[in-house]
Structures are given as C-alpha cells and as structure tokens.
Amino acid sequence: FTRPIRKVAQVAEQIGQGDFAARAAIVRSDEIGSLAGSINAMGSNLQDMVGNIESQRMRLQVILDSTTETIFAIDERANILLVNKAVEGLLQTTPKSLTGKSMHDIFAWRHGLQPFTVNYDIEGVHTYSNLQYVDSTGTQRYVKLIVARIKDETHAGKAHAIVTIHDETSSHELENMKADFVSMAAHELRTPLTAVRGYLEMVQYKQQRNDPTDVDTYVRQALKNVSDLGGLINNLLDITRIERGTLTLSME
C-alpha cells in the first residue's frame, strides 16, 4: 500500500526539483492511480509551460541582441537583471559578467565637467542627454540615456525599469571634426582674402599719390589670390556635391 505512494512522492519531489520529465509509472484504477495520473499530468503541463517560457525568453534575447542600443533591465536597487549583447561594444565585457552588478558601480556619469547621478527610480520615461563616462579602455564616451520605469511590479527581483543607452560617441566626434573643418576652411579662405586686400590697398595708395610703380604687379598678385580663393570655394562646393551624391565627373 505504501510503496506506490512513496513512488508518487519521489516523482513529485523530482518534478519539484526541476526534472519535469519524471513520471510515475503506476497504472491502477484506484485513488493511488488517480494521484499518479495527476502528478504525471502536472509534470507534463509544467514541462510544456517551461518550454514555452524558455522559447519566449530565447526570442526576446534574439530581439534584444539584434538591436544596436544597449538595453538593461534593472531591479528596484538598480541591480542588473538582464542586458543585451550590445553592451560588449559599450563596456568591452560580456552580458553575463554584469548580471547582479549595480548600475551606479558600473557607470560614473558626468555631465559637462561635473559628476552626475541618474535617478533610476523616477516615474515615467526620462531622457538624459550629453552624458559622458570613461570605459575600461580609458576612452571617454558620449551617450544619451533613456530610463523607463515599469509600472505594477509585484515582488522583489522583478524588472523595475528599462534603461536604454544610445552611444553617440561617433556622432560627437563627427561634430568635432565638422567644427575643426569649418575652422580650418575659414583660415584657408582668410589667407588669400587678406593678400587680395593688401594688394588692393597698395594699388589705392599708389593711385592717391599718382605713382604707377608696381601697380600692375600688385593687380596681378591680387588676381592670383582671387583665383586661389575661387579654387578653395570650388573645393568646398565639390565636398557638398560629393556628400549629396550630385558631383558630376568629366573624365579625360
């Protein structure tokens, strides 16, 4: 009488420990057979449910890993529950090594030249722009941070907020390059323009004193610098045409 009950109890314990494939091989028409059938049905249902959950988790992980932005799921203490594969480019580490760590320990945020603290517990969706931090290689990165609080969390350990990090380091460097380019272009344009002005002032000075000496030379030099200035402007226009894809080449 007790042997089949102990067998059912053993199978129930196996299922409770995560072995959802365990089954009670008992075929009886009494209450013990009914209990064994219920235990087997429970194991089968749990196996299907866990399989579905794992399948959904894998699909979610594939979706997360296919995005270029780094996405964190954190708990109420800002500890990391889940992070996608994009973090490898952001922090030069694996997602697994970050699980359980605090966002406050990983990121020492700065805004401008001042330290900055991100509030991961604030209600709603909040965006923090122009944040900086230094990664493990010593490179300063510029990011935009989006913190989205999850409503109706019911127990500890559940995702409390979703943090999305847009790495804007490349675009920031591009803006710096554009600023440097404008500064350099302005300097290059100013050089021939200053020469033209100098030669024309010399011509004016000579005319005021009715002294034609070297006037032709000054005019030729002014025209040469005007031609150089036109060449620089044409180069700038060509750059614009290249960026727009409208540059027409005359092959010779």
C-alpha positions as CSV (number, residue, x, y, z in Angstrom):
1,F,0.0,0.0,0.0
2,T,2.8,2.5,0.8
3,R,5.2,1.5,-2.0
4,P,3.3,3.2,-4.8
5,I,2.6,6.3,-2.6
6,R,6.3,6.6,-1.9
7,K,7.0,6.3,-5.7
8,V,4.5,9.0,-6.4
9,A,6.1,11.2,-3.7
10,Q,9.5,10.6,-5.2
11,V,8.3,11.6,-8.7
12,A,6.7,14.7,-7.2
13,E,10.0,15.6,-5.5
14,Q,11.8,15.2,-8.8
15,I,9.4,17.5,-10.5
16,G,9.7,20.0,-7.7
17,Q,13.5,20.0,-8.2
18,G,13.1,20.8,-11.9
19,D,13.1,17.4,-13.5
20,F,9.8,17.9,-15.4
21,A,10.3,14.7,-17.5
22,A,9.9,12.5,-14.4
23,R,6.8,10.3,-14.5
24,A,5.2,7.8,-12.0
25,A,4.8,4.5,-13.9
26,I,1.8,3.4,-12.0
27,V,-1.3,2.0,-13.7
28,R,-4.1,1.5,-11.2
29,S,-7.8,2.1,-11.2
30,D,-8.0,3.3,-7.6
31,E,-7.2,6.6,-5.8
32,I,-3.4,6.0,-5.9
33,G,-3.6,5.5,-9.7
34,S,-5.6,8.7,-10.0
35,L,-3.0,10.6,-7.9
36,A,-0.2,9.2,-10.1
37,G,-2.0,10.3,-13.2
38,S,-2.5,13.8,-11.7
39,I,1.2,14.0,-10.8
40,N,2.2,12.9,-14.4
41,A,-0.2,15.4,-15.9
42,M,1.2,18.2,-13.7
43,G,4.8,17.3,-14.8
44,S,3.7,17.3,-18.5
45,N,2.0,20.7,-18.1
46,L,5.0,22.1,-16.3
47,Q,7.3,20.8,-19.0
48,D,5.2,22.4,-21.7
49,M,4.9,25.7,-19.8
50,V,8.7,25.9,-19.0
51,G,9.4,25.0,-22.7
52,N,7.2,27.9,-23.8
53,I,8.7,30.3,-21.4
54,E,12.2,29.3,-22.5
55,S,11.2,29.7,-26.1
56,Q,9.8,33.2,-25.5
57,R,12.9,34.1,-23.5
58,M,15.1,33.0,-26.4
59,R,13.1,35.0,-28.9
60,L,13.3,38.0,-26.6
61,Q,17.1,37.6,-26.3
62,V,17.4,37.4,-30.1
63,I,15.4,40.6,-30.4
64,L,17.4,42.3,-27.8
65,D,20.8,41.2,-29.2
66,S,19.8,42.4,-32.7
67,T,19.5,46.0,-31.5
68,T,22.4,48.3,-31.7
69,E,21.5,50.2,-28.5
70,T,22.5,48.7,-25.1
71,I,19.4,47.7,-23.1
72,F,19.4,47.0,-19.3
73,A,16.6,45.6,-17.2
74,I,17.2,46.6,-13.6
75,D,15.5,45.9,-10.2
76,E,14.4,48.5,-7.6
77,R,18.0,48.8,-6.4
78,A,19.4,49.4,-9.9
79,N,21.0,46.0,-10.0
80,I,21.2,44.5,-13.4
81,L,18.8,41.6,-14.2
82,L,19.3,41.4,-17.9
83,V,21.4,43.1,-20.6
84,N,21.7,42.6,-24.3
85,K,24.8,41.8,-26.4
86,A,25.4,45.4,-27.5
87,V,27.0,46.0,-24.1
88,E,30.1,44.3,-25.4
89,G,30.8,47.3,-27.6
90,L,29.9,49.8,-24.9
91,L,31.8,48.3,-21.9
92,Q,34.1,45.7,-23.5
93,T,32.7,43.0,-21.3
94,T,30.1,40.2,-21.6
95,P,26.4,40.5,-20.5
96,K,26.8,37.5,-18.1
97,S,29.6,39.3,-16.2
98,L,27.3,42.3,-15.5
99,T,24.3,40.4,-14.1
100,G,23.8,41.3,-10.5
101,K,26.0,44.3,-10.5
102,S,24.8,47.9,-9.8
103,M,24.4,50.5,-12.5
104,H,25.9,53.0,-10.0
105,D,29.1,50.9,-9.8
106,I,29.5,50.4,-13.5
107,F,28.8,53.9,-14.7
108,A,30.4,57.0,-13.2
109,W,28.3,59.5,-15.1
110,R,29.4,63.1,-15.9
111,H,27.5,66.0,-17.5
112,G,29.9,68.5,-18.8
113,L,32.7,68.7,-16.2
114,Q,30.5,67.8,-13.2
115,P,29.7,64.4,-11.8
116,F,26.0,63.4,-12.5
117,T,23.7,61.0,-10.7
118,V,20.9,59.3,-12.8
119,N,17.7,58.6,-10.9
120,Y,16.6,55.1,-12.0
121,D,13.6,55.2,-9.7
122,I,11.7,58.2,-11.2
123,E,8.2,57.6,-12.5
124,G,7.6,57.6,-16.3
125,V,10.1,57.9,-19.1
126,H,13.0,60.3,-18.7
127,T,15.9,61.1,-21.2
128,Y,19.3,62.3,-20.1
129,S,21.3,63.8,-23.0
130,N,25.0,64.6,-23.3
131,L,26.2,62.2,-20.6
132,Q,29.8,61.1,-20.5
133,Y,31.7,58.2,-18.9
134,V,35.1,56.6,-19.3
135,D,35.1,53.0,-20.5
136,S,37.6,50.3,-19.5
137,T,40.0,51.3,-22.3
138,G,40.2,54.9,-21.0
139,T,38.1,56.2,-23.8
140,Q,35.6,58.9,-23.0
141,R,32.2,58.1,-24.4
142,Y,29.2,60.3,-25.0
143,V,25.7,58.8,-24.6
144,K,22.0,59.5,-24.4
145,L,20.3,57.6,-21.6
146,I,16.6,56.7,-21.5
147,V,15.1,55.4,-18.3
148,A,11.6,53.9,-18.5
149,R,10.0,52.9,-15.2
150,I,7.9,49.7,-15.3
151,K,4.5,50.0,-13.5
152,D,2.9,47.5,-11.3
153,E,5.9,45.4,-10.3
154,T,4.6,43.0,-7.6
155,H,7.6,41.4,-6.0
156,A,11.3,41.8,-5.4
157,G,13.6,40.7,-8.2
158,K,11.2,41.7,-10.9
159,A,12.3,44.3,-13.5
160,H,11.8,47.7,-12.1
161,A,13.0,49.8,-15.0
162,I,14.4,49.5,-18.5
163,V,17.5,51.6,-19.3
164,T,18.4,52.2,-22.9
165,I,21.8,53.7,-23.8
166,H,22.4,55.3,-27.2
167,D,26.2,55.5,-27.9
168,E,26.7,58.9,-29.5
169,T,30.5,59.0,-29.3
170,S,30.9,58.6,-33.1
171,S,28.4,61.4,-33.9
172,H,30.1,63.6,-31.2
173,E,33.5,63.0,-32.8
174,L,31.9,63.8,-36.2
175,E,30.6,67.1,-34.8
176,N,34.1,68.0,-33.6
177,M,35.5,67.1,-37.0
178,K,33.0,69.4,-38.6
179,A,33.8,72.2,-36.2
180,D,37.6,71.7,-37.0
181,F,36.8,71.6,-40.7
182,V,34.9,74.9,-40.6
183,S,37.7,76.5,-38.6
184,M,40.3,75.2,-41.0
185,A,38.3,76.3,-44.0
186,A,37.8,79.8,-42.6
187,H,41.5,80.1,-42.0
188,E,42.3,78.9,-45.6
189,L,39.8,81.3,-47.1
190,R,41.1,84.2,-45.0
191,T,44.7,83.8,-46.2
192,P,44.2,84.7,-49.9
193,L,41.5,87.2,-49.0
194,T,43.9,89.1,-46.7
195,A,46.5,89.1,-49.5
196,V,43.9,90.5,-52.0
197,R,43.0,93.2,-49.6
198,G,46.7,94.1,-49.0
199,Y,47.5,94.3,-52.7
200,L,44.4,96.4,-53.4
201,E,45.2,98.8,-50.6
202,M,48.7,99.2,-52.1
203,V,47.1,100.0,-55.5
204,Q,44.8,102.5,-53.9
205,Y,47.8,104.1,-52.0
206,K,49.7,104.4,-55.3
207,Q,46.8,105.9,-57.1
208,Q,46.3,108.5,-54.4
209,R,49.9,109.6,-55.0
210,N,49.9,109.3,-58.8
211,D,52.6,106.7,-58.5
212,P,52.1,103.9,-61.1
213,T,55.2,102.0,-60.0
214,D,54.5,98.3,-59.4
215,V,50.7,98.8,-59.7
216,D,50.4,96.1,-62.4
217,T,52.4,93.7,-60.3
218,Y,50.0,94.3,-57.3
219,V,47.0,93.8,-59.5
220,R,48.4,90.5,-60.9
221,Q,49.1,89.3,-57.4
222,A,45.6,90.2,-56.3
223,L,44.1,88.4,-59.3
224,K,46.2,85.3,-58.5
225,N,45.0,85.3,-54.9
226,V,41.4,85.7,-56.1
227,S,41.9,82.7,-58.3
228,D,43.3,80.7,-55.3
229,L,40.3,81.8,-53.3
230,G,37.9,80.6,-56.1
231,G,39.7,77.3,-56.1
232,L,39.1,76.8,-52.4
233,I,35.5,77.7,-52.7
234,N,35.1,75.3,-55.6
235,N,36.6,72.6,-53.4
236,L,34.1,73.3,-50.7
237,L,31.3,73.1,-53.2
238,D,32.7,69.8,-54.5
239,I,32.6,68.4,-51.0
240,T,29.0,69.4,-50.7
241,R,28.2,67.8,-54.0
242,I,30.0,64.6,-53.0
243,E,28.0,64.4,-49.8
244,R,24.7,64.8,-51.7
245,G,25.8,62.4,-54.5
246,T,25.4,65.1,-57.2
247,L,29.0,65.5,-58.2
248,T,29.4,65.0,-62.0
249,L,32.9,63.9,-63.2
250,S,34.3,64.9,-66.5
251,M,36.5,62.0,-67.4
252,E,39.5,63.0,-69.5
